[in-house]
Amino acid sequence: MPKITFVNADGGNIIVDADVGRTLMENAVDHGIAGIVAECGGACQCATCHVYVAEPWRETLPPIGADEDVMLENTVAPRRPESRLSCQIEVKPEYDGLVVLVPDRQI
């Protein structure tokens, strides 16, 4: 299981053993990561699972799809170049060590 680090807005880290094949959002919800609201349940329709992907991982992840790009325009916290929706990132073994920052607000 790859280890994924979620960094809270206050700087605290939570490291989880993520299930391969499930999304980053599903893993966050399963582990009770505060700040990942996931109102739509992973349908890419609410932008409440917004995260900031730490370098150098931005280049490792697949590119942003058209639906995700549109939804990222609706995030409460500012969209930045490292913004992604965690519901659109399927965890793979090679993501071991991935670090994402959870914005200070989603809704």
N, C-alpha and C positions, 0 to 999 in steps of 0.2 A: 504494500500500500504506500503510495506516495504521501509524504508529509507536506501539508500546505500550511503556511503561516498567514493568519489573518491579523492585521494590525489595526487595533481600535483607533478611533479619532484622538483618544487621549494618549496614544503611544504604547498601550499594553499589547502584548502578543498572545495569541492563542494558536497553538500548533495542533492540527488534527491529522489523524490517519484517514486519508480520503479514499473512498471507494472508486476504483477505476470504472469508467463507463457511465457514471452518474455525473451530473453537472456540478460545477463549483457551488452553485446556489443550493442544490439538494444536499450536498455535503455540509454546507454552512448551516442550513436549517436543522439537519440531523444532529449537529453538534451544538446547537443553541447559540450560534454566533449572533450577538447583539448587533443590530444595525442592518441586518439582511432581512428585510420585511417580506419580500416575495409575495406580494398581494395576488398576482395572477397565477401563481403556482408554476412558473417557468414557461409561460406561453409567449414571452417577449412582448407583453402588452401593458406593462405598468412602470418599468424603470425603477422599481423599488429594491432591486438587487444590484444596484450600481456599485462598482468597485474601481479602485485605481490599481493597475498592475505595475508592480515595481520593475525597474530595470534589473537585469537584462531580459526579463521574461516577456516583455512586449513583443519582441521579434520572434519569440519561440511559439507563441500562440497563433492559431489560424487568424486570418484577417477578419475584420468586422464585416458582417453581412449587411445587406441593404435594410432589412427590418430592424436589426440592432442599431444601425446608424441613425435611422429615423427616431427610434425610442430614446437614444442617448441625447437627443435634443430636448427631451422632456424630464431630465433629471432635476431633482431639487437642488442638490449640491452641484456646483459648477462642473460642466463637462470640461475635461482636460484631454490632452493627447493620449494619456494613459488610461482613459476611461473605458470600461467594458461593462457589459451586463453579465453577471456571473451565471445566469441561466443559459447563456449561449456558449459557455466554455465547458466542454466535456473533459473530465479528468482522464489523463493518460499516464502510464507509468513514467514517462520522461518528464512529467511535471513535478517530480519529486524535488522539493525545495522551493516551489513557487511561493512568492510573497505577494499578497494583495492588501491594500489599505481600504478600510471601510470608511466611507464618508461620515461626517458628523451628523448628517440627517438624510433621510430618504423620503419622508412625507412631511 
